[in-house]
Amino acid sequence: MTLQVTAAADIGDISATSDLTSLIAQALAAVHWADGSSGIRSGDIVVVTSKVVSKSEGRVVACADAAERERIIDSESVRLLARRGSTRIVETHHGLVLAAAGVDESNTDSGTVVLLPLDPDESARRIRAGLLTALGEQLAVVITDTMGRAWRLGVTDQAIGAAGLRTIEDLRGTRDHTGRLIERTIIATADQVAGAAALVGAKDSRRPVSVVRGLDSLVIPEDGPGASALIRPADEDMFRYGTID
Amino acid sequence: MTLQVTAAADIGDISATSDLTSLIAQALAAVHWADGSSGIRSGDIVVVTSKVVSKSEGRVVACADAAERERIIDSESVRLLARRGSTRIVETHHGLVLAAAGVDESNTDSGTVVLLPLDPDESARRIRAGLLTALGEQLAVVITDTMGRAWRLGVTDQAIGAAGLRTIEDLRGTRDHTGRLIERTIIATADQVAGAAALVGAKDSRRPVSVVRGLDSLVIPEDGPGASALIRPADEDMFRYGTID
């Protein structure tokens, strides 16, 4: 089985007046594949970085200075988990744990910051429905954000919104090839899809749309559990509290 | 740009008498690609699950019962980070943080457990050199293990060993498309490669070898920094200590 991941062409600068779903649909119609074919088909997974989703939803706010940025982070946070110097790891109202509540000053106009979408699963559902109307194909949609990790250096892209995808694969109760019962394994499939897509997206964020082909068995007709299913409940999390200097 | 990820055929049961590199080389010669071609070429990244590497290195030990398993985990650990019930999150002698020190009782003979390779970067270097000899191609090699994460549900594959690959991409000092200086971003590329490969590997571990094609710019002639470059130094880690019940 071969998986293919390809980046769609640049969709231009996005703002609250952009019709993001139409722009994505146009870009998808022109993607190219290793076998020489082009366009998308049912069973493909469309991966979109959260930045363009946020911009299309008007989640860009003025931010004059570092003090204002700290207040904006406060307003996006429900809990402080850890702090070192000017870096704060917080829990957002979505339940996501990440630096600066995802408040991002890169690739946006000077004097502004971009906030995460208010409800990324809802954003994914809306884009998925729009793509079905525009293209007539049953696709999955994943919205990603770039996050650090405990213990490991560097950032990876993770799924913060999803629709039409089995975002987790629960292997509990199945058996390994020796016949041994698998007791605990749940695979964070949507996060691995997000990371695969990040490998083809340009680092300057000018290619915010990618497509993953070959995981048709994970693409489902209903909206499904969304990426919120990937958030570990706080009471099951052994690392909910970090160090505060 | 299109990335392709494909799983090689089953390489059979691996033990300390197996010639793992030869078996991988044979399997690689037969992989199929979306464009109808087969085999591997310089610039491809070969991803191997740690379980078969461990088995080929004799890292399988007898384990009669739960008490013995706990003693084995102790011997693989340098530090306890968190504990809940029978689950222990520890730091291994490699600096990896994961449940049960990676001591794994799945897909191994009853009454045995599999330990992680002693030095996974060295394992990757050895396999890479062997593949160059066997196949005449300059490949990268990544050795993966399946790990949980703080805050997020489910496991993903991560790179624990690597050779011939830029395992991290350090964007610090570069500029985003608005010209803004990027101050902090380091991308954990090898972990995203590991996750992409996991999407095509069969869940029963009978397809432990995958190939990622299309990231030639990350494949380097020297062994490079290895996957140990992905371990966050303890003194920079805000979540080194969890909760102990």
Boltz contact constraints between the chains, C-beta under 6 A:
constraints:
  - contact:
      token1: [A, 1]
      token2: [B, 200]
      max_distance: 6.0
  - contact:
      token1: [A, 2]
      token2: [B, 4]
      max_distance: 6.0
  - contact:
      token1: [A, 2]
      token2: [B, 6]
      max_distance: 6.0
  - contact:
      token1: [A, 2]
      token2: [B, 34]
      max_distance: 6.0
  - contact:
      token1: [A, 3]
      token2: [B, 5]
      max_distance: 6.0
  - contact:
      token1: [A, 3]
      token2: [B, 199]
      max_distance: 6.0
  - contact:
      token1: [A, 3]
      token2: [B, 200]
      max_distance: 6.0
  - contact:
      token1: [A, 4]
      token2: [B, 2]
      max_distance: 6.0
  - contact:
      token1: [A, 4]
      token2: [B, 4]
      max_distance: 6.0
  - contact:
      token1: [A, 4]
      token2: [B, 34]
      max_distance: 6.0
  - contact:
      token1: [A, 5]
      token2: [B, 3]
      max_distance: 6.0
  - contact:
      token1: [A, 6]
      token2: [B, 2]
      max_distance: 6.0
  - contact:
      token1: [A, 34]
      token2: [B, 2]
      max_distance: 6.0
  - contact:
      token1: [A, 34]
      token2: [B, 4]
      max_distance: 6.0
  - contact:
      token1: [A, 34]
      token2: [B, 34]
      max_distance: 6.0
  - contact:
      token1: [A, 34]
      token2: [B, 35]
      max_distance: 6.0
  - contact:
      token1: [A, 35]
      token2: [B, 34]
      max_distance: 6.0
  - contact:
      token1: [A, 35]
      token2: [B, 35]
      max_distance: 6.0
  - contact:
      token1: [A, 82]
      token2: [B, 238]
      max_distance: 6.0
  - contact:
      token1: [A, 84]
      token2: [B, 238]
      max_distance: 6.0
  - contact:
      token1: [A, 97]
      token2: [B, 151]
      max_distance: 6.0
  - contact:
      token1: [A, 106]
      token2: [B, 176]
      max_distance: 6.0
  - contact:
      token1: [A, 106]
      token2: [B, 180]
      max_distance: 6.0
  - contact:
      token1: [A, 107]
      token2: [B, 176]
      max_distance: 6.0
  - contact:
      token1: [A, 107]
      token2: [B, 177]
      max_distance: 6.0
  - contact:
      token1: [A, 150]
      token2: [B, 150]
      max_distance: 6.0
  - contact:
      token1: [A, 150]
      token2: [B, 239]
      max_distance: 6.0
  - contact:
      token1: [A, 151]
      token2: [B, 97]
      max_distance: 6.0
  - contact:
      token1: [A, 151]
      token2: [B, 232]
      max_distance: 6.0
  - contact:
      token1: [A, 152]
      token2: [B, 230]
      max_distance: 6.0
  - contact:
      token1: [A, 152]
      token2: [B, 232]
      max_distance: 6.0
  - contact:
      token1: [A, 153]
      token2: [B, 230]
      max_distance: 6.0
  - contact:
      token1: [A, 153]
      token2: [B, 232]
      max_distance: 6.0
  - contact:
      token1: [A, 154]
      token2: [B, 168]
      max_distance: 6.0
  - contact:
      token1: [A, 154]
      token2: [B, 186]
      max_distance: 6.0
  - contact:
      token1: [A, 154]
      token2: [B, 187]
      max_distance: 6.0
  - contact:
      token1: [A, 154]
      token2: [B, 188]
      max_distance: 6.0
  - contact:
      token1: [A, 155]
      token2: [B, 187]
      max_distance: 6.0
  - contact:
      token1: [A, 156]
      token2: [B, 188]
      max_distance: 6.0
  - contact:
      token1: [A, 156]
      token2: [B, 191]
      max_distance: 6.0
  - contact:
      token1: [A, 156]
      token2: [B, 192]
      max_distance: 6.0
  - contact:
      token1: [A, 168]
      token2: [B, 154]
      max_distance: 6.0
  - contact:
      token1: [A, 176]
      token2: [B, 106]
      max_distance: 6.0
  - contact:
      token1: [A, 176]
      token2: [B, 107]
      max_distance: 6.0
  - contact:
      token1: [A, 176]
      token2: [B, 204]
      max_distance: 6.0
  - contact:
      token1: [A, 177]
      token2: [B, 107]
      max_distance: 6.0
  - contact:
      token1: [A, 177]
      token2: [B, 204]
      max_distance: 6.0
  - contact:
      token1: [A, 177]
      token2: [B, 206]
      max_distance: 6.0
  - contact:
      token1: [A, 180]
      token2: [B, 106]
      max_distance: 6.0
  - contact:
      token1: [A, 186]
      token2: [B, 154]
      max_distance: 6.0
  - contact:
      token1: [A, 187]
      token2: [B, 154]
      max_distance: 6.0
  - contact:
      token1: [A, 187]
      token2: [B, 155]
      max_distance: 6.0
  - contact:
      token1: [A, 188]
      token2: [B, 154]
      max_distance: 6.0
  - contact:
      token1: [A, 188]
      token2: [B, 156]
      max_distance: 6.0
  - contact:
      token1: [A, 191]
      token2: [B, 156]
      max_distance: 6.0
  - contact:
      token1: [A, 192]
      token2: [B, 156]
      max_distance: 6.0
  - contact:
      token1: [A, 192]
      token2: [B, 195]
      max_distance: 6.0
  - contact:
      token1: [A, 192]
      token2: [B, 198]
      max_distance: 6.0
  - contact:
      token1: [A, 192]
      token2: [B, 199]
      max_distance: 6.0
  - contact:
      token1: [A, 195]
      token2: [B, 192]
      max_distance: 6.0
  - contact:
      token1: [A, 195]
      token2: [B, 195]
      max_distance: 6.0
  - contact:
      token1: [A, 196]
      token2: [B, 196]
      max_distance: 6.0
  - contact:
      token1: [A, 198]
      token2: [B, 192]
      max_distance: 6.0
  - contact:
      token1: [A, 199]
      token2: [B, 3]
      max_distance: 6.0
  - contact:
      token1: [A, 199]
      token2: [B, 192]
      max_distance: 6.0
  - contact:
      token1: [A, 200]
      token2: [B, 1]
      max_distance: 6.0
  - contact:
      token1: [A, 200]
      token2: [B, 3]
      max_distance: 6.0
  - contact:
      token1: [A, 204]
      token2: [B, 176]
      max_distance: 6.0
  - contact:
      token1: [A, 204]
      token2: [B, 177]
      max_distance: 6.0
  - contact:
      token1: [A, 206]
      token2: [B, 177]
      max_distance: 6.0
  - contact:
      token1: [A, 230]
      token2: [B, 152]
      max_distance: 6.0
  - contact:
      token1: [A, 230]
      token2: [B, 153]
      max_distance: 6.0
  - contact:
      token1: [A, 232]
      token2: [B, 151]
      max_distance: 6.0
  - contact:
      token1: [A, 232]
      token2: [B, 152]
      max_distance: 6.0
  - contact:
      token1: [A, 232]
      token2: [B, 153]
      max_distance: 6.0
  - contact:
      token1: [A, 237]
      token2: [B, 151]
      max_distance: 6.0
  - contact:
      token1: [A, 238]
      token2: [B, 82]
      max_distance: 6.0
  - contact:
      token1: [A, 238]
      token2: [B, 84]
      max_distance: 6.0
  - contact:
      token1: [A, 238]
      token2: [B, 242]
      max_distance: 6.0
  - contact:
      token1: [A, 238]
      token2: [B, 243]
      max_distance: 6.0
  - contact:
      token1: [A, 239]
      token2: [B, 150]
      max_distance: 6.0
  - contact:
      token1: [A, 239]
      token2: [B, 239]
      max_distance: 6.0
  - contact:
      token1: [A, 239]
      token2: [B, 242]
      max_distance: 6.0
  - contact:
      token1: [A, 242]
      token2: [B, 238]
      max_distance: 6.0
  - contact:
      token1: [A, 242]
      token2: [B, 239]
      max_distance: 6.0
  - contact:
      token1: [A, 243]
      token2: [B, 238]
      max_distance: 6.0
